[in-house]
Amino acid sequence: MIGTEQIIEITYLVATALFILSLKWLSSPSTARHGVRAGELGMLLAVGGTLLHHDIVDYKWIAIGLVLGTIIGVPLGKVQMTAVPQRTALSHAFGALCVTLVGTAEFYLRAPDVPRFMMAVLSMEVILGSLTFTGSLMAAGKLQEILPQRPITYRGQNIVNLSLLAIAVGVAAYLVLHPGQTQYFPAVVGIPLVFGVLMIIPIGGADMPTVISLLNSYAGLSAAAMGFVLDSKLLIIAGALDGASGFILSVNMSKAMNRSFSNVLFGAFGQEQAAGAAVQQAQPVRSATAEEAAAILAAANKVVIVPGYGMAVAQAQHKVRELYDALTKRGVDVKFGIHPVAGRMPGHMNVLLAEADIPYDKLLDMEEINGDFPQTDVALVIGANDVTNPAARNDASSPIYGMPILDVDKARTVMVIKRSMSPGFAGIDNPLYYLDKTLMLFGDAKSFVGALVRELAGGQS
């Protein structure tokens, strides 16, 4: 006969395998849906196995927690695609808060007889959880535009921030040696809470995708530490997977921007060219109507569409699919160029276009598509700013100099759908808009793409 403990271990083993498979499948658009389902099933098994644990003597509070979590979670899950980044940041915040509360409870339950190794791990759990909680809330506030998106800096800011973190680590080290000094534990919780706020204040909106990924890594590492405290192998594995994948993604995104972690966290990126933008905006630009733009697209053999956050805000992905269909019917070769940091979170554009059922093989990343631009008749930029800015190649004084970009300026004709000439999320003006080959298509992305589709349909009939 298989006992309850064996059932729990088997359940955890299957859940672990599903978590690993989920991460593997999520790395490809064609298998991403399988990855989501595997992750959901793995989490269901993990929760179910935990509820079978013999240490649980009363399910009343667990049931209350599940009901309250469902009441809160269902509305949070029903958000527009444009709000997914801040929704993700809130998820990190809730998970980190959970880790911090569990770590705090475990300390006071075990003190003063806390082994040194356990105290070290518990301190790491609480410090990471606390700073991730407030940092994620700040990131969500910036993404929701409740808080200022531009960096807020002052003299000696980095010294202040790092000194606070050093004090928290120092207090934690003291508690490792003297776990009975419980009066100092609130500092291990409180100082990182303040540090999380101060850590995000100097970070500009353009760096939010990397910050979201990095906070995801912190949340995973704190969960792994909690697994050691609770002696949960499943939690250790799940947290390590989350922490490692988030860190690797952050590294890849930093490379995509030609930035280092230190520059992202301490560089106050996004404010340097505020004055220069107004000067450049005085330059003349060429604009076109939907009818004129549709005629150029209809005459093209090869078109590359470059989506950005403006497409997400306008919810234009389904109209973009209609434009893709209309051009494809005319025999036009249409592809999509996706920059790694386009949008507000990793993979934001891929998710939007997949939602509109754009064929996966037409979604090409920056390295794959850049070689095609010199042979491209029309590069159609929809709401993308900084990831198409040629100043990254040509202007050594630009804050984004050296950042790999989509080479749309090498196409024969560039058309940019944009509401106005205002700079992008990084606050940097884009010289692309003033090139002789560039046509500005002013208007809401959804409405303008819809007008292009109607013009193409009318011309074909």
TARARA-V894215 format. One line per field, one symbol per residue. ss: DSSP state (h for helix, s for strand, l for the rest). psi: psi as a letter, one per 20 degrees, with the letter a starting at -180 (. if undefined). A space follows every 10 residues. Layout:
ss = ???
psi = ???
This chain:
ss = lllhhhhhhh hhhhhhhhhh hhhhhlllhh hhhhhhhhhh hhhhhhhhhh hllllllllh hhhhhhhhhh hhhhhhhlll hhhhhhhhhh hhhhhhhhhh hhhhhhhhhh lllllhhhhh hhhhhhhhhh hhhhhhhhhh hhhlllllll llllllhhhh hhhhhhhhhh hhhhhhhlll lhhhhhhhhh hhhhhhhhhh hlllhhhhhh hhhhhhhhhh hhhhhhhhhh llhhhhhhhh hhhhhhhhhh hhhhhhllll hhhhhhllll lllhhhhhhh llllllsllh hhhhhhhhll lsssssslhh hhhlllhhhh hhhhhhhhhl llssssssll lllllllhhh hhhhhllllh hhssshhhhh hhhhhllsss sslllhhhll hhhhllllll lllllllhhh llssssssll llllllllll hhhhlllsss ssllhhhhhh hhhhhhhhhh l
psi = pprghhgggg ghgggghhgg hghghiiphh jhhhgghggg gghghggghh iipiioipjg hggggggghg hghghhimqq hhjgghhghh ggggghgggg ggggghghhh qjmoqgghhg ghgggggggg hhghghgggh hghikhqphq porrpjghgg ghggghgghg gghghhhmii miiihhhhgg ghgghhghhh gjprhhjhgh gggghggggg hhhghhhggi lohghggghg ggggghgghg ghhhhhjlqr ghhghjilpj ihkhhhghgh iiqqqprqrh gghhhgghiq hppppoqahh hggiljhhhh ghgggghhhj jpoprpopqh kpbjrpjghg gghhhjkpph iioprghhhh iihhjpgpoo pnjpfhijoi hhhhoiiqhj pipprplhii qhpppopqga jqrahikpqo ihijqhippp nprpgggghh hgggghghhh .
